[in-house]
Amino acid sequence: MTGKVIPMTSRVRTSTRPRQPRTGSVDPFKRPDGSVYYRGRIRLGDGSLHRLTIEEPFCNDEKDARKYTATTQAEEDAHGRILAAKRGELPRPALATETVRKWSERWIKSREERGNTTTRDDASRLEHHVFPTLGDRSIAIVTRDDVETVVEKLDGKVRAGELSWHTAWNVWAVVSRMFRDAANAKQRDLRAREDNPCANVAPPDRGARKSKVSLYPSEFLSLMSCELAPVEWRRIIALAVYLFPRAGELEALEWSDVDVERDIVHIHHGMDRQRGGTKGTKTGTARRFAIEPAVLPLLRAMHAEAKGAGQVAPTGRVLTWMPRHRDLAEGLRTYLEVAGITRAELHTTDATRKAMTFHDLRATGLTWLAIRGDDPLKIKQRAGHSSFTTTEGYIREAEAVRDGFGDVFPALPASLLAPAPTTELGSKRSNIGPRRRDLERLKRGVSRRYVAGWTGLEPSRIYSICGGKRGSRARAGGRGGHRHRGDIRGIPWAWSIGSN
């Protein structure tokens, strides 16, 4: 009798899930003084375990030790250098003879083609801080010691005061990204070596974070009421505080993004200063939110000016004029001083403080939101932060200064709602108004016509602001030895910078 053969099914389970990368493990040890440090263990290509000595400072923190071990395990899985060294095998030959300088040119160009907008700054950082050390070396033979030499030189420049620690970290970010791509770039023709010499290299030293700076409401109102600051500048500053945009986002803001009927603003793009035109926001996050009531009269006045006669709705950008990006910080501080706002925190840069920049106007508005007690998630959304940790910085700052701070988002003065002056002199004013030497001239008393050149005010208006005070009938000076009449002399500096 023949029976039917029944096929046996295998009990071996198969899985289509990809194998998880190995990360190694770490073990704690104690030093004679009782402090704890960590050592790692990784698996070599032949299946054996290898005890890994984790270098300072990574061995002192468990999280850093695990990251160091995982990186080393990944490098060993890819290249097997530790196992090769144990077996006495020769290292693999270099992949390329291209120098770091030549290779980086192709790398920068590749990043530009992919739409990266920091390539100009990255190229400058490489030229000034990396190429003097590594520029003429082959990209394939740069070692960990070479990279550590770059880090040591960055630390030396920071200690000598030639470089801020933040800039040193920016340089390190470019270096580590560059060598990571040299080993594992998605674009295969950029792969010029088999390992990343930056792996497990300690970054430059981190310095003290400088405190944030913002305007008090009373200071903000003093600046908004100062007639010696051009209307255009005051409007730009007001929008930067009340709408919380970055400088590029404010410059790119169009009337189609501002709904003055429903009081909604949509911030979704910024200026691309490297390639021209516009791009997405810094974090890639567009945001739409209700406009602060205090700034609505200004937006409606600007809307009416842009609309003109016979138009249904204005088109184009909200700001028809914007100072050059490099002049924003200096221009802001100049007009703060002209308005009599001389608080040291706003004008001083040292080891722990940073003079106010245009970006701090955005920080001012966000700090005001936190002082008012707005919901933290609402603040994060209006700021367009990708991480809540960034928003927490403004909340902590608000908690420290809330008492006696003043009423935030005050109503704007009526002088901002009137059309900007269009006199011939006003149309010729510079991006940032008076520079330092001009302020010194203002202290001594200067020609009304000269002051009109950067304020946009008529000379007669400046005379009335002065209270009718005059200086000598004429003085020597000006181009070609011209003599001007009606100089503003004998005016106290306290008036010149704020009482009007």
C-alpha positions as CSV (number, residue, x, y, z in Angstrom):
1,M,0.0,0.0,0.0
2,T,1.4,3.3,-1.0
3,G,0.5,6.3,1.0
4,K,0.3,9.9,-0.2
5,V,3.4,11.9,0.5
6,I,2.4,15.0,2.4
7,P,5.0,17.8,2.0
8,M,6.3,19.1,5.2
9,T,6.3,22.9,5.7
10,S,9.4,24.5,7.1
11,R,9.1,26.0,10.6
12,V,11.9,28.4,9.8
13,R,10.4,31.9,9.9
14,T,11.6,34.3,7.2
15,S,11.5,38.1,7.6
16,T,11.7,40.7,4.9
17,R,12.5,43.4,7.4
18,P,15.9,45.0,6.8
19,R,18.6,44.2,9.3
20,Q,19.1,46.9,11.9
21,P,22.5,48.4,11.9
22,R,24.7,47.3,14.8
23,T,25.4,50.0,17.4
24,G,27.7,48.3,19.9
25,S,27.4,48.6,23.6
26,V,28.9,50.5,26.5
27,D,29.9,49.5,30.0
28,P,30.5,51.8,33.0
29,F,33.8,51.8,34.9
30,K,35.0,53.7,38.0
31,R,38.2,55.6,38.3
32,P,40.2,55.7,41.5
33,D,38.7,59.0,42.4
34,G,35.2,57.5,42.2
35,S,34.1,59.2,38.9
36,V,32.4,57.1,36.3
37,Y,33.6,56.6,32.7
38,Y,32.5,54.3,29.9
39,R,34.2,51.9,27.5
40,G,32.6,50.3,24.5
41,R,32.3,46.9,22.8
42,I,31.8,46.4,19.0
43,R,31.5,43.4,16.8
44,L,34.2,42.8,14.1
45,G,33.7,41.3,10.7
46,D,34.8,37.8,11.9
47,G,32.2,37.8,14.7
48,S,34.6,38.5,17.5
49,L,34.1,41.2,20.1
50,H,36.5,44.1,20.4
51,R,36.9,46.2,23.5
52,L,36.8,49.9,22.5
53,T,38.6,52.6,24.5
54,I,36.4,55.8,24.2
55,E,38.4,59.0,24.2
56,E,37.9,62.1,26.2
57,P,35.5,63.9,26.5
58,F,33.1,61.3,25.1
59,C,33.9,58.7,27.7
60,N,32.5,60.8,30.6
61,D,28.9,60.9,29.4
62,E,26.8,57.8,28.6
63,K,25.0,59.4,25.7
64,D,28.2,60.6,24.1
65,A,29.8,57.2,24.7
66,R,27.0,55.4,23.0
67,K,27.2,57.7,20.0
68,Y,31.0,57.3,19.8
69,T,30.6,53.5,20.0
70,A,27.8,53.4,17.4
71,T,29.9,55.6,15.0
72,T,32.9,53.3,15.4
73,Q,30.8,50.2,14.8
74,A,29.4,51.7,11.6
75,E,32.9,52.6,10.4
76,E,34.1,49.1,11.2
77,D,31.1,47.5,9.4
78,A,31.8,49.6,6.3
79,H,35.6,49.3,6.2
80,G,36.9,46.7,8.6
81,R,40.0,48.7,9.6
82,I,40.3,47.4,13.2
83,L,40.0,43.7,12.0
84,A,42.6,44.4,9.2
85,A,45.0,45.9,11.7
86,K,44.6,42.9,14.0
87,R,45.4,40.6,11.1
88,G,48.3,42.8,10.0
89,E,46.8,43.5,6.6
90,L,47.8,46.6,4.6
91,P,45.2,49.4,4.4
92,R,43.3,49.8,1.1
93,P,44.7,52.3,-1.4
94,A,43.4,55.8,-1.6
95,L,40.4,56.4,-3.9
96,A,41.5,59.8,-5.3
97,T,44.4,62.3,-5.5
98,E,42.2,65.4,-5.8
99,T,43.1,68.1,-3.3
100,V,40.6,69.3,-0.6
101,R,40.4,72.7,-2.4
102,K,39.6,71.2,-5.8
103,W,37.2,68.6,-4.4
104,S,35.3,71.2,-2.4
105,E,34.7,73.3,-5.5
106,R,32.8,70.4,-7.0
107,W,31.0,69.8,-3.7
108,I,30.0,73.5,-3.4
109,K,28.7,73.5,-6.9
110,S,26.7,70.3,-6.3
111,R,25.1,71.8,-3.2
112,E,24.2,75.0,-5.2
113,E,22.5,72.8,-7.9
114,R,20.4,71.1,-5.1
115,G,19.2,74.5,-4.0
116,N,21.3,75.0,-0.9
117,T,21.4,78.7,0.0
118,T,24.5,78.8,2.3
119,T,27.1,77.9,-0.2
120,R,28.6,81.4,-0.4
121,D,29.1,81.5,3.3
122,D,30.4,77.9,3.4
123,A,33.0,78.7,0.7
124,S,34.2,81.7,2.6
125,R,34.6,79.7,5.8
126,L,36.6,77.0,4.0
127,E,38.8,79.6,2.4
128,H,39.7,81.4,5.6
129,H,39.8,78.7,8.2
130,V,40.3,75.3,6.5
131,F,42.3,75.7,3.3
132,P,45.3,77.2,5.0
133,T,45.7,73.8,6.8
134,L,44.2,71.3,4.5
135,G,43.7,72.9,1.1
136,D,46.6,71.4,-0.7
137,R,46.3,67.9,0.8
138,S,44.7,65.1,-1.0
139,I,41.1,64.6,0.0
140,A,41.6,60.9,0.2
141,I,44.5,60.9,2.7
142,V,43.3,63.5,5.2
143,T,43.6,61.9,8.7
144,R,41.9,62.4,12.0
145,D,45.0,64.2,13.2
146,D,44.6,66.7,10.3
147,V,41.1,67.4,11.3
148,E,42.0,67.8,15.0
149,T,44.6,70.4,13.9
150,V,41.9,72.4,12.2
151,V,39.9,72.3,15.5
152,E,42.9,73.3,17.6
153,K,43.5,76.3,15.3
154,L,39.8,77.3,15.6
155,D,40.0,77.1,19.4
156,G,43.2,79.2,19.2
157,K,41.5,81.9,17.2
158,V,38.6,82.0,19.6
159,R,40.9,82.4,22.6
160,A,42.9,85.2,20.8
161,G,39.6,87.1,20.1
162,E,40.0,86.7,16.3
163,L,36.8,84.6,16.1
164,S,33.6,84.0,18.0
165,W,33.0,80.5,19.3
166,H,29.7,80.5,17.3
167,T,31.6,81.2,14.1
168,A,34.0,78.4,15.0
169,W,31.1,76.0,15.3
170,N,29.8,77.1,11.9
171,V,33.1,76.3,10.4
172,W,33.1,72.9,12.1
173,A,29.7,72.2,10.7
174,V,31.0,72.8,7.2
175,V,34.1,70.6,7.7
176,S,32.2,67.7,9.2
177,R,29.5,67.8,6.5
178,M,32.2,68.0,3.8
179,F,34.1,64.9,4.9
180,R,30.9,63.0,5.6
181,D,29.9,63.6,2.0
182,A,33.4,62.7,0.8
183,A,32.8,59.3,2.2
184,N,29.1,58.7,1.8
185,A,27.7,61.3,-0.6
186,K,24.5,60.4,-2.4
187,Q,26.1,61.8,-5.6
188,R,28.5,59.0,-6.2
189,D,31.1,60.9,-8.1
190,L,31.7,63.0,-5.0
191,R,32.8,59.9,-3.0
192,A,36.6,60.3,-2.7
193,R,37.4,58.3,0.4
194,E,36.2,55.3,2.4
195,D,35.9,56.8,5.9
196,N,35.0,60.0,7.6
197,P,38.0,61.5,9.4
198,C,35.7,63.8,11.5
199,A,34.0,60.8,13.1
200,N,34.4,61.0,16.9
201,V,36.5,64.2,16.7
202,A,35.6,66.6,19.6
203,P,34.2,69.9,18.1
204,P,35.5,73.3,19.0
205,D,35.0,74.6,22.5
206,R,31.6,76.1,23.1
207,G,31.6,79.6,24.7
208,A,29.0,81.4,26.8
209,R,25.7,82.1,25.1
210,K,25.1,85.8,24.9
211,S,21.9,87.0,26.5
212,K,19.0,88.0,24.3
213,V,18.2,91.7,24.0
214,S,14.8,93.3,23.3
215,L,13.2,96.7,23.5
216,Y,11.0,97.8,26.4
217,P,7.6,99.2,25.2
218,S,8.6,102.7,26.4
219,E,11.8,102.6,24.3
220,F,9.9,101.3,21.3
221,L,7.4,104.2,21.5
222,S,10.2,106.7,21.9
223,L,11.7,105.5,18.6
224,M,8.3,105.4,16.9
225,S,7.7,109.1,17.9
226,C,11.2,110.4,16.9
227,E,10.7,112.6,13.9
228,L,14.5,112.6,13.2
229,A,14.1,108.9,12.2
230,P,12.6,108.6,8.7
231,V,9.0,107.3,8.4
232,E,10.1,104.4,6.2
233,W,12.6,103.2,8.8
234,R,10.0,103.5,11.7
235,R,7.4,101.6,9.7
236,I,9.9,98.8,8.9
237,I,10.8,98.6,12.6
238,A,7.2,98.5,13.7
239,L,6.3,95.7,11.3
240,A,9.3,93.7,12.4
241,V,8.1,93.9,16.0
242,Y,4.4,93.4,15.5
243,L,4.5,90.7,12.7
244,F,7.5,88.7,14.0
245,P,9.1,88.1,10.6
246,R,12.8,87.5,9.8
247,A,14.4,90.3,7.7
248,G,14.1,88.4,4.5
249,E,10.5,87.4,5.2
250,L,9.6,91.1,5.9
251,E,11.2,92.2,2.6
252,A,9.4,89.5,0.6
253,L,6.0,90.2,2.2
254,E,3.4,91.0,-0.4
255,W,0.0,92.6,-0.2
256,S,-1.5,89.3,-1.3
257,D,-0.2,87.9,1.9
258,V,-1.9,90.6,4.1
259,D,-5.7,90.4,4.5
260,V,-6.6,93.8,6.0
261,E,-10.3,93.0,6.0
262,R,-10.0,89.8,8.1
263,D,-6.8,90.9,9.9
264,I,-4.8,87.9,8.8
265,V,-1.1,87.8,7.6
266,H,0.5,84.8,5.8
267,I,4.3,84.5,6.0
268,H,5.4,81.8,3.7
269,H,8.6,83.0,1.9
270,G,11.7,85.1,2.2
271,M,14.4,86.7,0.1
272,D,17.1,84.5,-1.5
273,R,20.1,86.8,-1.2
274,Q,22.4,84.5,-2.9
275,R,20.5,83.6,-6.1
276,G,18.0,86.4,-6.1
277,G,14.2,86.1,-6.0
278,T,12.4,84.4,-3.1
279,K,12.6,81.1,-1.3
280,G,10.8,79.3,1.5
281,T,11.2,80.3,5.1
282,K,14.2,79.4,7.1
283,T,12.6,76.4,8.8
284,G,10.4,75.6,5.8
285,T,7.3,76.4,7.9
286,A,4.7,78.7,6.5
287,R,2.5,80.4,9.1
288,R,-0.8,82.3,9.0
289,F,-2.1,84.1,12.1
290,A,-4.1,87.1,13.3
291,I,-2.5,90.5,13.1
292,E,-1.9,92.4,16.3
293,P,-4.7,95.1,16.6
294,A,-2.2,97.9,17.4
295,V,-0.5,97.6,14.0
296,L,-3.7,97.3,11.9
297,P,-4.1,101.1,11.4
298,L,-0.5,101.3,10.0
299,L,-1.1,98.4,7.6
300,R,-4.4,99.9,6.5
301,A,-2.7,103.3,5.9
302,M,0.1,101.6,3.9
303,H,-2.6,99.6,2.0
304,A,-4.4,102.8,1.0
305,E,-1.2,104.4,-0.1
306,A,-0.2,101.4,-2.2
307,K,-3.7,101.1,-3.6
308,G,-3.8,104.5,-5.1
309,A,-6.8,105.9,-7.1
310,G,-8.9,103.6,-9.1
311,Q,-7.3,100.3,-8.1
312,V,-9.3,97.5,-6.5
313,A,-6.4,96.2,-4.5
314,P,-2.6,96.9,-4.3
315,T,-0.1,94.5,-5.8
316,G,3.5,93.9,-5.2
317,R,5.5,94.1,-1.9
318,V,4.3,95.7,1.3
319,L,7.6,97.6,1.6
320,T,8.6,99.5,-1.5
321,W,12.0,100.2,0.1
322,M,14.2,98.2,2.3
323,P,17.8,98.9,3.5
324,R,20.5,96.6,2.4
325,H,20.7,93.5,4.6
326,R,24.2,94.4,5.9
327,D,23.0,97.9,6.9
328,L,20.0,96.8,9.0
329,A,21.8,96.4,12.4
330,E,23.8,99.6,12.1
331,G,20.9,101.6,10.9
332,L,18.7,100.3,13.8
333,R,21.3,101.2,16.4
334,T,21.9,104.6,14.8
335,Y,18.2,105.6,15.1
336,L,18.0,104.2,18.6
337,E,20.7,106.6,19.6
338,V,19.2,109.4,17.6
339,A,15.9,108.8,19.6
340,G,17.8,108.9,22.9
341,I,17.6,105.2,23.6
342,T,21.2,104.6,24.9
343,R,20.7,101.7,27.2
344,A,24.1,99.9,27.3
345,E,22.7,96.5,26.6
346,L,21.5,97.7,23.2
347,H,24.8,99.1,22.0
348,T,27.5,97.0,23.7
349,T,29.1,93.8,22.4
350,D,31.5,91.9,24.7
351,A,32.1,88.4,26.0
352,T,28.6,88.0,27.4
353,R,26.5,90.7,25.6
354,K,25.6,91.3,22.0
355,A,24.6,94.7,20.6
356,M,21.1,94.8,19.3
357,T,20.6,93.6,15.7
358,F,17.6,93.9,13.3
359,H,16.7,90.2,14.1
360,D,16.3,91.3,17.8
361,L,13.2,93.2,16.7
362,R,11.6,89.9,15.9
363,A,12.8,88.7,19.3
364,T,11.3,91.8,20.9
365,G,7.8,90.9,19.5
366,L,8.1,87.2,20.6
367,T,9.2,88.2,24.1
368,W,6.2,90.6,24.3
369,L,3.9,87.7,23.5
370,A,5.4,85.6,26.3
371,I,5.2,88.6,28.7
372,R,1.5,89.0,27.8
373,G,1.0,85.3,28.7
374,D,0.1,84.0,25.3
375,D,0.0,80.2,24.9
376,P,3.5,78.8,24.2
377,L,2.3,76.8,21.2
378,K,0.7,79.9,19.8
379,I,4.1,81.7,20.2
380,K,5.9,78.8,18.5
381,Q,3.5,78.9,15.5
382,R,3.8,82.7,15.0
383,A,7.5,82.5,15.2
384,G,7.7,79.6,12.8
385,H,10.1,77.7,15.1
386,S,10.8,74.1,14.1
387,S,11.6,73.2,17.7
388,F,9.8,74.1,20.9
389,T,13.2,74.4,22.6
390,T,13.8,77.7,20.7
391,T,10.5,79.1,21.9
392,E,11.3,78.2,25.5
393,G,14.2,80.7,25.4
394,Y,11.8,83.5,24.9
395,I,9.5,82.3,27.6
396,R,12.3,82.0,30.1
397,E,13.5,85.5,29.2
398,A,9.9,86.9,29.7
399,E,9.6,85.3,33.1
400,A,12.8,87.1,34.2
401,V,11.8,90.6,33.1
402,R,7.9,90.5,33.4
403,D,7.6,92.7,36.5
404,G,7.6,96.4,35.6
405,F,8.2,95.7,31.9
406,G,5.3,97.9,30.7
407,D,2.3,97.3,28.5
408,V,3.3,95.4,25.4
409,F,2.1,96.1,21.8
410,P,1.2,99.7,22.5
411,A,-0.8,101.8,19.9
412,L,1.4,103.4,17.3
413,P,1.7,107.2,17.0
414,A,-0.4,109.0,14.4
415,S,2.8,110.3,12.7
416,L,3.4,106.8,11.3
417,L,0.1,106.8,9.4
418,A,0.8,109.9,7.4
419,P,2.5,109.4,3.9
420,A,6.3,109.4,4.0
421,P,7.9,112.6,2.9
422,T,8.7,112.9,-0.8
423,T,10.9,115.9,-0.9
424,E,13.9,115.9,-3.2
425,L,16.2,115.8,-0.1
426,G,14.2,113.0,1.4
427,S,14.5,110.8,-1.7
428,K,18.3,110.9,-1.5
429,R,18.8,109.7,2.1
430,S,21.1,106.8,2.6
431,N,20.2,103.3,3.7
432,I,21.2,103.8,7.3
433,G,21.0,107.5,7.8
434,P,23.8,109.1,9.9
435,R,26.8,107.0,10.7
436,R,29.0,107.5,13.8
437,R,30.8,110.5,12.4
438,D,27.4,112.0,11.5
439,L,26.2,111.6,15.1
440,E,29.3,113.5,16.3
441,R,28.5,116.3,13.9
442,L,24.9,116.3,15.2
443,K,26.3,116.8,18.7
444,R,28.2,119.8,17.6
445,G,25.2,121.2,15.6
446,V,24.9,120.8,11.9
447,S,23.2,122.4,8.9
448,R,19.4,121.9,8.7
449,R,19.9,121.0,5.1
450,Y,22.3,118.3,6.1
451,V,19.9,116.8,8.7
452,A,17.1,117.0,6.1
453,G,19.2,114.8,3.8
454,W,18.9,111.7,6.1
455,T,15.6,112.4,7.9
456,G,13.4,113.4,4.9
457,L,12.1,116.3,6.9
458,E,11.8,119.8,5.4
459,P,14.5,122.2,6.8
460,S,11.7,124.4,8.2
461,R,10.3,121.4,10.1
462,I,13.7,120.7,11.6
463,Y,13.9,124.4,12.7
464,S,10.6,124.1,14.4
465,I,11.6,121.0,16.2
466,C,14.6,122.8,17.5
467,G,12.4,125.4,19.1
468,G,13.5,128.1,16.7
469,K,17.1,127.9,18.0
470,R,19.9,129.0,15.6
471,G,23.6,129.0,15.7
472,S,26.0,131.3,14.1
473,R,24.9,132.8,10.8
474,A,27.5,130.8,8.9
475,R,30.3,128.4,9.5
476,A,33.1,127.0,7.5
477,G,32.8,123.5,6.2
478,G,30.9,121.4,3.7
479,R,32.2,120.4,0.3
480,G,34.6,122.8,-1.4
481,G,34.6,125.2,1.6
482,H,31.0,126.2,1.2
483,R,29.4,128.1,4.0
484,H,25.9,127.3,5.2
485,R,23.4,129.5,6.8
486,G,21.0,128.7,9.6
487,D,23.2,126.0,11.2
488,I,21.7,124.2,14.1
489,R,24.0,125.1,16.9
490,G,23.8,125.3,20.7
491,I,21.2,122.5,20.8
492,P,21.7,120.2,23.8
493,W,22.6,116.7,22.9
494,A,19.7,115.5,25.0
495,W,17.4,117.2,22.5
496,S,19.3,116.1,19.5
497,I,18.7,112.4,20.3
498,G,15.1,112.4,21.5
499,S,13.2,115.2,22.8
500,N,10.8,116.5,20.2
